[in-house]
Amino acid sequence: MSKLRSVFSSLLGNGSEEPPHPRESRDNRASQASLPEKYVYTRPSFLQLPTDNIVDHNMRPIFVSSGSLPFNAGYAECINGGKSKVNEDQAAVGSFHLCIGDNTSQAQRIPVSYYGVFDGHGGPGAAMMAAEVLIVHIQEKLTDIINDLHRILKGDRDETYFQEVTVDDLVFGALEAAFCSLDEQILTELSTFNISGGCAALVVLVLLEKVFVASTGDCRAVICLGDELKQLSKESTPWNELHRLQLVANSDMYSSIFQKDVTDTIFIRRVLHRDVGKKILCKEPTKSHWAYKVVTEEDVLFPFIYGKGKLCRLMETIGVSRSIGDHNLTTTFSRDYKLKPFLIPNPEVDVFNLQKTSATRDDFIIVGCDGLWDVLSNEKARDIARNIISNSSDENRYTEAAQMLIHQARGNNSGSGWKLENGQPGSFDDISVFVIPLEPMTHCTHTPVEK
């Protein structure tokens, strides 16, 4: 166990250091490398960058969106400071219509706008696939519920089960089903294509004057409306999902692992052999709250979840508890154990109703990967973006706001690392940001189909 403890202690160093990158077993990497890539690596098409664009990790230039995005939103990104060879973040935007009802004057067209950020790890493959096809899965799942949406919008609730089902319920379910469907597609195609790694994913869907946010992993969306500041996404980390992860660990599939290699009791601090016989605060499997327990020899096994904040890891391997992909991701100690089904693709979903708001040009949503939020608080990010937006009449002000957020989070290359203006470490990670204005969304209603 001394080797395991030395490996794990490397995770508990200076909090400003970038944690180890999730990695697949050597056998998995070799078998995947022999397959053709699912997609040729490229940056998001709406950036309109040359395909042979080579980015300097020392310069970390900031690229911004070219042309008009839905609602005139702005986007900006920059590569990491050397953590990985390429920018493993991806992004996607799009818009489409849902037609509900029959081909009569009662039929409706519902405009839908879509924004997504996908923070890849262990390679860009899963993030690229999510950027390309998650919107297809979302359209498919929304199409499945069109007739039900139509009935609820008309107030047709004759059948008993419709008394409890709302529009929000249906859209939530469609988003969850879409994320899971994409994850299943990746698993199916792994035998044919090289789809490397996994990704955190966050999608903003605008329809029926509502903003739906679905998130798996540690990306974040924050709505800034007047004095109101609301985080619309819950970050899925091992620490935030202790209870669910412990329940999986106690299932028949995994119970044998935790008898030999890993303890599934979560202690408030790392326990060592000298702690045997002492009472230490912990959260035991199947229990929702903290209590004291007498430490036994079995508790000194490798910790199932340990570390705090950015350094919290699931079985020493990964810092998120939900992701798309990662089907070949295994633990890095003792022997290879696959991290599925701990890493579920099911997103956390939330909604913000714009119908009763009075949004102005100064109100917006910030969507970003953890490369932004590791450095900037919600309040700081809002103030940076609003300062740009409120003091500019330029139609590109939301792009300028996204660009400034990247600049403030990245900092400048001081010669000894990327530093913020206050001398603190800047973000060493890939950074991707959307700034989406709210005012145009309040006019995005469903309309009769044109005859």
Buried (B, 14 or more C-beta within 10 A) or exposed (E): BEEBEEBBEEBEEEEEEBBBEBBBBEEBBEBBEEBEBBBEBBBBEBBEBEEEEEBEBEEBEBBBBEEEBBBBBBBBBBBBBEBBEBBBBBBBBBBBBBBBBEEEEEBBBBBBBBBBBBBBBBBBBBBBBBBBBBBBBBBEBBEBBBEBBBBBBEEEEEEEEEEEBEBBEBBBBBBBBBBBBBBEBBBEBBEEBBBBBBBBBBBBBBBBBBBBBBBBBBBBBBBBBEEEEEBBBBBBBBBBBBBBBBEBBBEEEBEEBBEEBBBBBBBEEBBEEEBBEEEBEBBBBEEEEEEEBEBEEEBBBBBBBBBEEBBBBBBBBBBBBBBBBBBBBBBBBBEBBBBBEBBBBBBBBBBBEBEEBEBBBBBBBBBBBBBBBBBBEBEEBBEBBBEBBEEBEEEBBBBBBBBBBBBBBBBEBEEEEBBBEEEEBBBBBBBBBBBBBBBBBBEBEBEEBEE
